[in-house]
Amino acid sequence: MSRKNLNIGLFGFGVVGHGLYEVLQKTPALRANIKNICVRDKNKERTIGAENFTFDKDDILNDPEINVVVELIDDADAAFEIVSAALKKGKAVVSANKKMVAEHFTELLQLQKEYNVPLLYEAAACASMPIIRNLEEYYDNDLLESIEGIVNGSTNYILTKTFAENLSYEQALKQAQDLGFAESNPILDTGGFDAKYKLLILLAHAFGYIARPEELFNIGINNIGDLELKYAKEKGLKIKLVAQAYKGTDGTLSAFVIPKFVTPEDRLFNVDDVFNGMITKTSFADTHFFVGRGAGSYPTASAVLSDISALSYDYRYEYKKIYREENLTLTNDVELKVLLRHKKEESEALKLHFNTIEEAYTNHDSGYLTGNITLANLKALEEGNQGERSFILINVLTEKDATALAV
């Protein structure tokens, strides 16, 4: 099969956009050319000539010679406007905007079907780690039971520095911001929202389930304190922000994002710095492990480049699992073993929310509980949390693991 010539209209020329421009210069065999680049800031200095840029999106959207639109901007609302307009004009689209894809998944699915053009977004999930296409293609027949992984490079970098170099959370965050791994307002990353958007996308390709952002529970790393870090270090553990989903035999699906204690035996234990890692568990092949860089210019650009290359062979997602209509039901009725750090005076009241208590500790002003709690009760406790509580997952009690394992 021969490659198609691709004339690209690029939206955004930040870290990833510039990285894509450079890697395309080094891959002439791809037969992909950036014809025009649309940017917003007219006063920003650029590393390439002004003749390459436009400030009017219609210069790309209305250009009949451009057959691929690559969207690499931060604004999810503006991105959806651009992507939907491009699809309606019959242009294939590549996007790295996980918030846009997650929030508008159903609409984007319909636009692809109605106008018979593909939208690819591998870079929206785990940057250089090719997880979406594997979930879409390889795991079509071997039934997935669960996915679990580190999908946000910024928070993994911060947590790595707190353990490896004993930096404070604030110091590690500042370092991540200085290196361009975290935004000046980092709550999208540190609050677990970025990981949730990625998990929403992965759910569609892993299990054929389209969920809305408000349906998934997420806790970030911004409330993790010294007590939890000390607990982890004393027991030889690390803390990782983990996105996970489990499919039950009764047609239920549980999915959430929460910091987790990981043991040295866990494959995620050595996934450090800005790397992402994903564990898939299937009915027949047991487990597979994926790892790759999850942040940075070239890693993300490489995923975008992979999608562009796939378009040159007319590749598109088939969404076979979605169209099977398996009728899964999202549930919060799953039991978790957690550590809950709290204010000292809250201890007795909080115990009432747990099914079982394994350990209770208090000092002069705070304390922690470990035990089993339902996801529904955990969500209720997190509502209105102003930072006085922190939750770290120890273990998920699945159908095949009726009893939580002690850490």
DRENTOR-440011 format. One record per residue (C-alpha): residue number from 1; x, y, z. Coordinates in pm, 1 decimal. Example, Ala and Ser with C-alpha at 12.3 -4.5 7.8 and 13.67 -1.06 7.14 Angstrom:
DRENTOR-440011
<atom i="1" east="1230.0" north="-450.0" up="780.0"/>
<atom i="2" east="1367.0" north="-106.0" up="714.0"/>
end
This chain:
DRENTOR-440011
<atom i="1" east="0.0" north="0.0" up="0.0"/>
<atom i="2" east="145.8" north="337.5" up="-100.1"/>
<atom i="3" east="144.8" north="644.2" up="120.6"/>
<atom i="4" east="-78.7" north="942.7" up="58.1"/>
<atom i="5" east="73.9" north="1288.8" up="37.9"/>
<atom i="6" east="-36.3" north="1487.7" up="342.0"/>
<atom i="7" east="-64.9" north="1865.7" up="346.9"/>
<atom i="8" east="-93.9" north="1968.8" up="709.8"/>
<atom i="9" east="-254.6" north="2269.9" up="868.9"/>
<atom i="10" east="-110.7" north="2301.7" up="1219.9"/>
<atom i="11" east="-286.4" north="2478.9" up="1506.8"/>
<atom i="12" east="-46.8" north="2574.0" up="1784.6"/>
<atom i="13" east="329.8" north="2615.6" up="1786.7"/>
<atom i="14" east="418.6" north="2564.3" up="2150.2"/>
<atom i="15" east="641.5" north="2294.3" up="2293.2"/>
<atom i="16" east="469.7" north="2008.1" up="2109.4"/>
<atom i="17" east="397.3" north="2199.3" up="1789.1"/>
<atom i="18" east="758.3" north="2305.3" up="1757.5"/>
<atom i="19" east="870.1" north="1950.4" up="1832.9"/>
<atom i="20" east="644.0" north="1817.1" up="1558.4"/>
<atom i="21" east="779.8" north="2071.4" up="1309.5"/>
<atom i="22" east="1134.0" north="1954.6" up="1383.8"/>
<atom i="23" east="1064.4" north="1581.0" up="1363.3"/>
<atom i="24" east="879.2" north="1625.8" up="1033.7"/>
<atom i="25" east="1190.3" north="1790.2" up="892.3"/>
<atom i="26" east="1379.0" north="1471.9" up="980.7"/>
<atom i="27" east="1126.9" north="1227.4" up="830.3"/>
<atom i="28" east="1096.7" north="1315.8" up="459.9"/>
<atom i="29" east="987.3" north="961.8" up="372.7"/>
<atom i="30" east="658.6" north="1030.9" up="546.4"/>
<atom i="31" east="559.1" north="1265.9" up="261.8"/>
<atom i="32" east="389.5" north="1501.2" up="507.4"/>
<atom i="33" east="432.7" north="1875.6" up="476.1"/>
<atom i="34" east="317.3" north="2155.3" up="706.9"/>
<atom i="35" east="163.7" north="2409.2" up="472.6"/>
<atom i="36" east="40.2" north="2660.9" up="729.3"/>
<atom i="37" east="56.6" north="2717.7" up="1105.3"/>
<atom i="38" east="-215.8" north="2906.0" up="1291.6"/>
<atom i="39" east="-112.9" north="3078.6" up="1616.2"/>
<atom i="40" east="-279.9" north="3331.0" up="1846.4"/>
<atom i="41" east="-1.1" north="3558.7" up="1971.2"/>
<atom i="42" east="106.2" north="3802.0" up="1700.1"/>
<atom i="43" east="391.2" north="3944.3" up="1908.2"/>
<atom i="44" east="564.5" north="3623.9" up="2016.5"/>
<atom i="45" east="905.5" north="3562.8" up="1864.7"/>
<atom i="46" east="921.5" north="3245.5" up="1654.4"/>
<atom i="47" east="1210.8" north="3021.9" up="1561.3"/>
<atom i="48" east="1102.1" north="3000.5" up="1197.0"/>
<atom i="49" east="1001.3" north="3263.8" up="943.8"/>
<atom i="50" east="681.3" north="3467.7" up="969.3"/>
<atom i="51" east="571.6" north="3343.3" up="625.4"/>
<atom i="52" east="492.5" north="3006.8" up="787.2"/>
<atom i="53" east="222.3" north="3151.5" up="1013.1"/>
<atom i="54" east="-132.2" north="3280.0" up="1000.8"/>
<atom i="55" east="-357.1" north="3423.5" up="1271.0"/>
<atom i="56" east="-682.1" north="3332.0" up="1098.2"/>
<atom i="57" east="-805.8" north="2975.2" up="1144.8"/>
<atom i="58" east="-1004.0" north="2994.2" up="821.6"/>
<atom i="59" east="-679.7" north="3018.8" up="624.4"/>
<atom i="60" east="-635.1" north="2652.4" up="715.4"/>
<atom i="61" east="-994.4" north="2533.8" up="740.8"/>
<atom i="62" east="-1090.8" north="2677.3" up="400.9"/>
<atom i="63" east="-775.1" north="2571.0" up="217.1"/>
<atom i="64" east="-872.6" north="2284.7" up="-18.5"/>
<atom i="65" east="-509.7" north="2170.6" up="-47.1"/>
<atom i="66" east="-486.3" north="2097.5" up="326.2"/>
<atom i="67" east="-615.6" north="1745.7" up="391.8"/>
<atom i="68" east="-496.7" north="1701.4" up="752.2"/>
<atom i="69" east="-548.7" north="1932.8" up="1048.6"/>
<atom i="70" east="-321.5" north="1884.7" up="1350.1"/>
<atom i="71" east="-458.2" north="2051.5" up="1663.6"/>
<atom i="72" east="-205.1" north="2119.4" up="1941.4"/>
<atom i="73" east="-351.4" north="2404.7" up="2147.4"/>
<atom i="74" east="-430.0" north="2423.8" up="2519.8"/>
<atom i="75" east="-782.9" north="2567.4" up="2503.8"/>
<atom i="76" east="-1025.0" north="2271.0" up="2494.8"/>
<atom i="77" east="-1324.0" north="2479.0" up="2382.2"/>
<atom i="78" east="-1133.0" north="2642.3" up="2097.9"/>
<atom i="79" east="-986.7" north="2304.0" up="2007.2"/>
<atom i="80" east="-1332.8" north="2149.0" up="1975.8"/>
<atom i="81" east="-1444.7" north="2435.2" up="1752.1"/>
<atom i="82" east="-1143.3" north="2382.2" up="1525.9"/>
<atom i="83" east="-1164.5" north="2002.4" up="1520.1"/>
<atom i="84" east="-1538.8" north="1988.6" up="1454.6"/>
<atom i="85" east="-1507.9" north="2247.3" up="1175.0"/>
<atom i="86" east="-1222.7" north="2051.0" up="1014.9"/>
<atom i="87" east="-1416.3" north="1723.2" up="1026.4"/>
<atom i="88" east="-1720.3" north="1889.8" up="870.9"/>
<atom i="89" east="-1498.7" north="2008.6" up="586.5"/>
<atom i="90" east="-1378.2" north="1653.8" up="522.7"/>
<atom i="91" east="-1029.6" north="1698.9" up="666.6"/>
<atom i="92" east="-869.3" north="1425.0" up="875.1"/>
<atom i="93" east="-765.3" north="1543.4" up="1220.7"/>
<atom i="94" east="-492.2" north="1460.9" up="1471.1"/>
<atom i="95" east="-526.2" north="1603.6" up="1822.5"/>
<atom i="96" east="-332.8" north="1587.0" up="2150.1"/>
<atom i="97" east="-604.3" north="1759.9" up="2354.6"/>
<atom i="98" east="-726.7" north="1502.0" up="2606.8"/>
<atom i="99" east="-974.8" north="1738.4" up="2774.9"/>
<atom i="100" east="-1139.0" north="1820.2" up="2442.9"/>
<atom i="101" east="-1160.5" north="1455.4" up="2334.7"/>
<atom i="102" east="-1291.1" north="1338.0" up="2672.8"/>
<atom i="103" east="-1555.1" north="1610.0" up="2708.4"/>
<atom i="104" east="-1685.6" north="1578.1" up="2351.9"/>
<atom i="105" east="-1627.9" north="1209.4" up="2280.2"/>
<atom i="106" east="-1982.8" north="1129.3" up="2165.8"/>
<atom i="107" east="-2004.5" north="1435.1" up="1939.6"/>
<atom i="108" east="-1664.9" north="1363.5" up="1786.0"/>
<atom i="109" east="-1763.1" north="1002.7" up="1725.5"/>
<atom i="110" east="-2076.0" north="1116.7" up="1543.9"/>
<atom i="111" east="-1887.2" north="1372.5" up="1332.8"/>
<atom i="112" east="-1639.3" north="1107.1" up="1217.9"/>
<atom i="113" east="-1925.2" north="880.9" up="1118.3"/>
<atom i="114" east="-2134.7" north="1151.8" up="952.5"/>
<atom i="115" east="-1854.4" north="1304.2" up="743.7"/>
<atom i="116" east="-1654.3" north="982.0" up="694.0"/>
<atom i="117" east="-1322.9" north="1128.8" up="810.7"/>
<atom i="118" east="-1092.9" north="1004.3" up="1087.5"/>
<atom i="119" east="-985.4" north="1170.8" up="1410.5"/>
<atom i="120" east="-675.0" north="1022.8" up="1576.8"/>
<atom i="121" east="-551.9" north="1121.2" up="1923.9"/>
<atom i="122" east="-281.9" north="882.8" up="2047.0"/>
<atom i="123" east="-89.8" north="1175.1" up="2197.2"/>
<atom i="124" east="-391.2" north="1265.5" up="2412.0"/>
<atom i="125" east="-346.4" north="958.1" up="2631.8"/>
<atom i="126" east="12.4" north="874.0" up="2724.4"/>
<atom i="127" east="234.6" north="1077.7" up="2489.4"/>
<atom i="128" east="498.2" north="845.2" up="2341.3"/>
<atom i="129" east="343.9" north="526.1" up="2482.8"/>
<atom i="130" east="121.1" north="373.2" up="2209.4"/>
<atom i="131" east="-164.3" north="257.2" up="2429.4"/>
<atom i="132" east="-479.6" north="362.3" up="2239.9"/>
<atom i="133" east="-404.4" north="171.2" up="1922.5"/>
<atom i="134" east="-307.0" north="-136.8" up="2123.9"/>
<atom i="135" east="-634.0" north="-124.2" up="2317.7"/>
<atom i="136" east="-824.2" north="-68.0" up="1994.1"/>
<atom i="137" east="-655.6" north="-338.1" up="1787.6"/>
<atom i="138" east="-463.1" north="-594.8" up="1992.1"/>
<atom i="139" east="-718.8" north="-633.9" up="2269.7"/>
<atom i="140" east="-1011.3" north="-676.3" up="2034.2"/>
<atom i="141" east="-1053.5" north="-1049.3" up="2099.2"/>
<atom i="142" east="-865.6" north="-1119.1" up="2424.2"/>
<atom i="143" east="-1108.4" north="-975.4" up="2677.9"/>
<atom i="144" east="-968.6" north="-706.0" up="2904.3"/>
<atom i="145" east="-1036.0" north="-738.2" up="3275.6"/>
<atom i="146" east="-854.5" north="-426.7" up="3395.8"/>
<atom i="147" east="-621.7" north="-141.9" up="3309.7"/>
<atom i="148" east="-404.1" north="34.2" up="3564.6"/>
<atom i="149" east="-136.3" north="290.9" up="3509.3"/>
<atom i="150" east="53.5" north="613.3" up="3554.4"/>
<atom i="151" east="-75.6" north="841.3" up="3280.4"/>
<atom i="152" east="42.8" north="1186.7" up="3393.2"/>
<atom i="153" east="412.1" north="1263.6" up="3358.5"/>
<atom i="154" east="403.0" north="1589.0" up="3556.2"/>
<atom i="155" east="275.0" north="1436.3" up="3880.2"/>
<atom i="156" east="502.8" north="1136.1" up="3841.5"/>
<atom i="157" east="799.1" north="1371.6" up="3811.7"/>
<atom i="158" east="693.1" north="1557.4" up="4126.8"/>
<atom i="159" east="641.5" north="1238.8" up="4327.4"/>
<atom i="160" east="971.4" north="1094.5" up="4203.3"/>
<atom i="161" east="1160.3" north="1399.7" up="4326.3"/>
<atom i="162" east="995.7" north="1387.8" up="4669.6"/>
<atom i="163" east="1114.7" north="1028.7" up="4712.9"/>
<atom i="164" east="1448.4" north="1024.0" up="4529.0"/>
<atom i="165" east="1578.3" north="1365.8" up="4635.4"/>
<atom i="166" east="1368.4" north="1435.2" up="4946.5"/>
<atom i="167" east="1235.8" north="1756.0" up="4792.6"/>
<atom i="168" east="923.4" north="1909.1" up="4938.9"/>
<atom i="169" east="608.5" north="1902.6" up="4727.2"/>
<atom i="170" east="646.4" north="2277.0" up="4663.6"/>
<atom i="171" east="1011.4" north="2240.6" up="4556.9"/>
<atom i="172" east="935.9" north="1950.5" up="4323.0"/>
<atom i="173" east="640.1" north="2134.4" up="4169.2"/>
<atom i="174" east="852.3" north="2445.4" up="4109.0"/>
<atom i="175" east="1119.3" north="2231.2" up="3943.1"/>
<atom i="176" east="857.0" north="2067.4" up="3720.1"/>
<atom i="177" east="723.5" north="2409.6" up="3621.3"/>
<atom i="178" east="1072.2" north="2542.3" up="3544.6"/>
<atom i="179" east="1134.7" north="2243.7" up="3316.1"/>
<atom i="180" east="802.2" north="2288.5" up="3136.9"/>
<atom i="181" east="648.1" north="1966.6" up="3271.1"/>
<atom i="182" east="381.2" north="2151.6" up="3473.2"/>
<atom i="183" east="181.3" north="2465.7" up="3398.6"/>
<atom i="184" east="197.0" north="2786.5" up="3604.5"/>
<atom i="185" east="-151.0" north="2685.8" up="3727.2"/>
<atom i="186" east="-85.9" north="2313.8" up="3774.3"/>
<atom i="187" east="-419.2" north="2199.2" up="3920.5"/>
<atom i="188" east="-515.7" north="2018.7" up="3596.4"/>
<atom i="189" east="-219.8" north="1787.7" up="3660.3"/>
<atom i="190" east="-184.8" north="1787.0" up="4039.1"/>
<atom i="191" east="-560.5" north="1758.8" up="4098.8"/>
<atom i="192" east="-582.0" north="1440.2" up="3893.3"/>
<atom i="193" east="-801.1" north="1595.3" up="3622.9"/>
<atom i="194" east="-556.0" north="1537.4" up="3338.0"/>
<atom i="195" east="-530.4" north="1171.6" up="3439.4"/>
<atom i="196" east="-909.9" north="1147.7" up="3453.4"/>
<atom i="197" east="-950.9" north="1284.3" up="3099.9"/>
<atom i="198" east="-700.4" north="1028.0" up="2976.8"/>
<atom i="199" east="-878.1" north="748.0" up="3162.8"/>
<atom i="200" east="-1207.2" north="850.6" up="3000.6"/>
<atom i="201" east="-1047.5" north="808.0" up="2657.8"/>
<atom i="202" east="-893.1" north="474.6" up="2754.3"/>
<atom i="203" east="-1228.5" north="343.6" up="2881.8"/>
<atom i="204" east="-1379.9" north="391.2" up="2536.8"/>
<atom i="205" east="-1104.7" north="195.4" up="2364.1"/>
<atom i="206" east="-1049.7" north="-66.5" up="2634.9"/>
<atom i="207" east="-1409.5" north="-147.7" up="2725.3"/>
<atom i="208" east="-1626.6" north="39.6" up="2475.3"/>
<atom i="209" east="-1769.3" north="258.4" up="2752.3"/>
<atom i="210" east="-1820.2" north="632.1" up="2701.0"/>
<atom i="211" east="-1835.2" north="815.8" up="3033.1"/>
<atom i="212" east="-1874.9" north="1183.3" up="3115.4"/>
<atom i="213" east="-1600.4" north="1357.2" up="3318.5"/>
<atom i="214" east="-1831.7" north="1414.2" up="3614.2"/>
<atom i="215" east="-1897.7" north="1039.7" up="3638.4"/>
<atom i="216" east="-1538.6" north="949.1" up="3727.4"/>
<atom i="217" east="-1388.8" north="1011.0" up="4071.1"/>
<atom i="218" east="-1044.0" north="1168.7" up="4085.9"/>
<atom i="219" east="-810.8" north="1266.7" up="4367.1"/>
<atom i="220" east="-478.4" north="1430.8" up="4289.6"/>
<atom i="221" east="-149.2" north="1461.4" up="4473.2"/>
<atom i="222" east="-188.9" north="1818.7" up="4598.2"/>
<atom i="223" east="-304.6" north="1716.0" up="4948.2"/>
<atom i="224" east="-31.1" north="1458.4" up="5012.8"/>
<atom i="225" east="155.6" north="1555.1" up="5329.9"/>
<atom i="226" east="462.0" north="1459.0" up="5530.7"/>
<atom i="227" east="276.2" north="1190.1" up="5727.7"/>
<atom i="228" east="190.7" north="989.5" up="5414.2"/>
<atom i="229" east="540.6" north="1033.7" up="5271.6"/>
<atom i="230" east="694.0" north="914.2" up="5598.7"/>
<atom i="231" east="457.3" north="614.9" up="5608.0"/>
<atom i="232" east="559.0" north="516.5" up="5254.1"/>
<atom i="233" east="932.4" north="554.8" up="5310.9"/>
<atom i="234" east="924.8" north="355.9" up="5635.5"/>
<atom i="235" east="756.3" north="65.7" up="5455.8"/>
<atom i="236" east="972.8" north="81.2" up="5142.6"/>
<atom i="237" east="685.3" north="201.5" up="4924.0"/>
<atom i="238" east="641.2" north="477.9" up="4668.0"/>
<atom i="239" east="334.1" north="688.4" up="4598.6"/>
<atom i="240" east="212.8" north="710.2" up="4238.0"/>
<atom i="241" east="-94.3" north="877.8" up="4090.6"/>
<atom i="242" east="-272.6" north="583.5" up="3929.9"/>
<atom i="243" east="-567.0" north="571.9" up="3688.7"/>
<atom i="244" east="-745.8" north="238.2" up="3691.0"/>
<atom i="245" east="-1053.3" north="55.8" up="3569.5"/>
<atom i="246" east="-1192.9" north="-288.9" up="3650.4"/>
<atom i="247" east="-1459.1" north="-481.0" up="3462.3"/>
<atom i="248" east="-1680.3" north="-711.2" up="3668.7"/>
<atom i="249" east="-1835.6" north="-1035.5" up="3551.1"/>
<atom i="250" east="-2176.0" north="-885.9" up="3635.4"/>
<atom i="251" east="-2147.7" north="-618.5" up="3364.0"/>
<atom i="252" east="-2022.5" north="-345.3" up="3595.6"/>
<atom i="253" east="-1725.3" north="-117.8" up="3542.3"/>
<atom i="254" east="-1542.0" north="75.6" up="3813.5"/>
<atom i="255" east="-1297.9" north="351.0" up="3720.0"/>
<atom i="256" east="-1117.5" north="619.1" up="3919.9"/>
<atom i="257" east="-794.4" north="815.3" up="3965.8"/>
<atom i="258" east="-629.6" north="813.9" up="4309.0"/>
<atom i="259" east="-275.9" north="820.5" up="4455.2"/>
<atom i="260" east="-158.7" north="470.2" up="4539.1"/>
<atom i="261" east="112.2" north="308.9" up="4749.6"/>
<atom i="262" east="310.6" north="80.0" up="4519.8"/>
<atom i="263" east="538.1" north="-197.9" up="4639.8"/>
<atom i="264" east="879.5" north="-288.4" up="4491.6"/>
<atom i="265" east="710.3" north="-591.6" up="4332.6"/>
<atom i="266" east="464.3" north="-370.2" up="4144.3"/>
<atom i="267" east="563.3" north="-299.2" up="3784.5"/>
<atom i="268" east="474.9" north="66.6" up="3836.7"/>
<atom i="269" east="729.2" north="98.3" up="4120.4"/>
<atom i="270" east="1019.2" north="182.8" up="3887.5"/>
<atom i="271" east="818.8" north="401.8" up="3649.6"/>
<atom i="272" east="977.3" north="729.9" up="3756.9"/>
<atom i="273" east="1041.3" north="1083.5" up="3637.7"/>
<atom i="274" east="810.2" north="1184.4" up="3347.5"/>
<atom i="275" east="757.0" north="825.4" up="3234.0"/>
<atom i="276" east="412.5" north="670.4" up="3202.0"/>
<atom i="277" east="335.8" north="303.6" up="3259.6"/>
<atom i="278" east="27.0" north="91.9" up="3196.2"/>
<atom i="279" east="-60.4" north="-261.7" up="3307.1"/>
<atom i="280" east="-332.5" north="-447.1" up="3120.0"/>
<atom i="281" east="-486.0" north="-768.1" up="3251.2"/>
<atom i="282" east="-674.6" north="-997.6" up="3016.1"/>
<atom i="283" east="-870.9" north="-1320.0" up="3040.3"/>
<atom i="284" east="-619.0" north="-1529.9" up="2847.8"/>
<atom i="285" east="-281.0" north="-1356.0" up="2817.6"/>
<atom i="286" east="-264.5" north="-1247.9" up="3183.7"/>
<atom i="287" east="-79.0" north="-914.3" up="3208.2"/>
<atom i="288" east="109.8" north="-686.5" up="2970.8"/>
<atom i="289" east="315.0" north="-383.4" up="3067.8"/>
<atom i="290" east="368.3" north="-68.0" up="2860.4"/>
<atom i="291" east="612.0" north="210.5" up="2947.0"/>
<atom i="292" east="720.7" north="531.3" up="2773.4"/>
<atom i="293" east="786.8" north="900.3" up="2822.3"/>
<atom i="294" east="469.6" north="1084.1" up="2916.5"/>
<atom i="295" east="573.7" north="1447.7" up="2883.2"/>
<atom i="296" east="800.5" north="1668.8" up="2679.1"/>
<atom i="297" east="827.8" north="1804.9" up="2328.3"/>
<atom i="298" east="962.5" north="1508.9" up="2133.2"/>
<atom i="299" east="777.6" north="1227.0" up="2316.3"/>
<atom i="300" east="440.2" north="1389.6" up="2253.3"/>
<atom i="301" east="539.0" north="1492.4" up="1901.8"/>
<atom i="302" east="634.4" north="1130.8" up="1829.0"/>
<atom i="303" east="278.9" north="1018.1" up="1909.2"/>
<atom i="304" east="138.2" north="1291.0" up="1685.4"/>
<atom i="305" east="379.8" north="1182.9" up="1414.0"/>
<atom i="306" east="262.3" north="822.8" up="1451.2"/>
<atom i="307" east="-97.1" north="931.1" up="1393.6"/>
<atom i="308" east="2.7" north="1138.3" up="1091.2"/>
<atom i="309" east="185.2" north="836.6" up="951.7"/>
<atom i="310" east="-122.5" north="619.3" up="1011.2"/>
<atom i="311" east="-337.8" north="868.8" up="821.0"/>
<atom i="312" east="-110.2" north="834.1" up="520.6"/>
<atom i="313" east="-239.2" north="475.0" up="501.5"/>
<atom i="314" east="-602.4" north="577.1" up="565.7"/>
<atom i="315" east="-605.6" north="434.6" up="918.6"/>
<atom i="316" east="-897.1" north="514.5" up="1148.0"/>
<atom i="317" east="-1031.0" north="388.1" up="1479.0"/>
<atom i="318" east="-1308.7" north="135.6" up="1423.9"/>
<atom i="319" east="-1459.2" north="169.8" up="1775.2"/>
<atom i="320" east="-1572.8" north="-192.9" up="1754.0"/>
<atom i="321" east="-1616.3" north="-227.6" up="2130.3"/>
<atom i="322" east="-1843.4" north="75.7" up="2144.0"/>
<atom i="323" east="-2063.4" north="-53.7" up="1864.7"/>
<atom i="324" east="-2095.2" north="-396.0" up="2027.4"/>
<atom i="325" east="-2331.2" north="-236.7" up="2282.2"/>
<atom i="326" east="-2220.8" north="-451.1" up="2574.5"/>
<atom i="327" east="-2431.3" north="-236.4" up="2812.9"/>
<atom i="328" east="-2176.8" north="-197.6" up="3090.1"/>
<atom i="329" east="-2281.2" north="-5.7" up="3400.5"/>
<atom i="330" east="-2043.9" north="228.4" up="3582.4"/>
<atom i="331" east="-2048.4" north="159.9" up="3956.1"/>
<atom i="332" east="-1907.7" north="309.3" up="4276.1"/>
<atom i="333" east="-1991.1" north="-8.8" up="4465.4"/>
<atom i="334" east="-1631.6" north="-126.1" up="4479.2"/>
<atom i="335" east="-1434.6" north="-174.9" up="4798.3"/>
<atom i="336" east="-1093.8" north="-16.0" up="4843.6"/>
<atom i="337" east="-831.5" north="-46.5" up="5111.3"/>
<atom i="338" east="-695.9" north="302.6" up="5178.0"/>
<atom i="339" east="-493.8" north="516.6" up="5412.6"/>
<atom i="340" east="-683.3" north="827.9" up="5520.8"/>
<atom i="341" east="-483.9" north="1109.0" up="5682.8"/>
<atom i="342" east="-705.8" north="1338.2" up="5890.1"/>
<atom i="343" east="-721.8" north="1595.4" up="6168.1"/>
<atom i="344" east="-695.5" north="1440.7" up="6513.2"/>
<atom i="345" east="-1047.9" north="1537.3" up="6621.0"/>
<atom i="346" east="-1203.6" north="1369.4" up="6314.3"/>
<atom i="347" east="-1079.7" north="1018.6" up="6384.9"/>
<atom i="348" east="-1381.7" north="863.5" up="6555.1"/>
<atom i="349" east="-1637.0" north="1017.3" up="6316.8"/>
<atom i="350" east="-1443.0" north="905.0" up="6009.8"/>
<atom i="351" east="-1429.2" north="545.7" up="6130.6"/>
<atom i="352" east="-1805.4" north="523.8" up="6075.4"/>
<atom i="353" east="-1751.3" north="551.5" up="5697.3"/>
<atom i="354" east="-1524.5" north="244.2" up="5686.0"/>
<atom i="355" east="-1638.9" north="-114.8" up="5650.6"/>
<atom i="356" east="-1338.1" north="-233.1" up="5849.3"/>
<atom i="357" east="-1052.1" north="-57.2" up="6029.1"/>
<atom i="358" east="-709.3" north="-218.4" up="6023.3"/>
<atom i="359" east="-495.6" north="50.8" up="6182.1"/>
<atom i="360" east="-564.2" north="379.8" up="6363.3"/>
<atom i="361" east="-291.6" north="626.9" up="6457.4"/>
<atom i="362" east="-301.2" north="979.8" up="6599.8"/>
<atom i="363" east="-37.8" north="1227.9" up="6709.8"/>
<atom i="364" east="-71.8" north="1575.1" up="6862.4"/>
<atom i="365" east="-264.4" north="1726.9" up="6569.6"/>
<atom i="366" east="-335.2" north="1464.0" up="6302.9"/>
<atom i="367" east="-355.8" north="1094.0" up="6237.2"/>
<atom i="368" east="-441.9" north="825.9" up="5987.2"/>
<atom i="369" east="-673.1" north="531.4" up="5943.0"/>
<atom i="370" east="-617.2" north="229.0" up="5721.9"/>
<atom i="371" east="-901.7" north="0.9" up="5629.7"/>
<atom i="372" east="-1166.7" north="-89.7" up="5375.3"/>
<atom i="373" east="-1411.4" north="165.8" up="5238.9"/>
<atom i="374" east="-1642.6" north="175.7" up="4937.9"/>
<atom i="375" east="-1565.8" north="412.2" up="4652.9"/>
<atom i="376" east="-1905.2" north="575.7" up="4715.0"/>
<atom i="377" east="-1813.9" north="655.5" up="5077.3"/>
<atom i="378" east="-1470.9" north="776.3" up="4971.7"/>
<atom i="379" east="-1633.5" north="1018.4" up="4727.7"/>
<atom i="380" east="-1864.0" north="1145.7" up="5001.8"/>
<atom i="381" east="-1569.2" north="1213.5" up="5233.6"/>
<atom i="382" east="-1374.6" north="1392.0" up="4960.0"/>
<atom i="383" east="-1658.3" north="1636.0" up="4887.3"/>
<atom i="384" east="-1579.2" north="1964.0" up="5057.1"/>
<atom i="385" east="-1228.3" north="1850.2" up="5151.8"/>
<atom i="386" east="-1018.8" north="2164.4" up="5196.7"/>
<atom i="387" east="-687.8" north="1982.9" up="5221.5"/>
<atom i="388" east="-724.2" north="1856.9" up="5575.7"/>
<atom i="389" east="-762.9" north="1498.6" up="5449.3"/>
<atom i="390" east="-553.3" north="1288.5" up="5216.0"/>
<atom i="391" east="-642.1" north="951.0" up="5066.5"/>
<atom i="392" east="-386.1" north="698.4" up="4942.2"/>
<atom i="393" east="-498.1" north="369.8" up="4788.6"/>
<atom i="394" east="-343.0" north="53.2" up="4926.4"/>
<atom i="395" east="-537.1" north="-210.6" up="4735.7"/>
<atom i="396" east="-853.7" north="-268.3" up="4532.9"/>
<atom i="397" east="-1074.9" north="-557.4" up="4639.5"/>
<atom i="398" east="-1179.8" north="-720.0" up="4313.8"/>
<atom i="399" east="-1394.2" north="-1027.3" up="4261.1"/>
<atom i="400" east="-1078.1" north="-1236.9" up="4243.8"/>
<atom i="401" east="-931.6" north="-1075.2" up="4555.8"/>
<atom i="402" east="-1201.5" north="-1081.2" up="4819.0"/>
<atom i="403" east="-956.8" north="-1005.0" up="5097.0"/>
<atom i="404" east="-727.0" north="-701.0" up="5087.7"/>
<atom i="405" east="-359.2" north="-777.9" up="5104.1"/>
<atom i="406" east="-168.9" north="-612.0" up="5383.5"/>
<atom i="407" east="97.9" north="-370.0" up="5270.8"/>
end
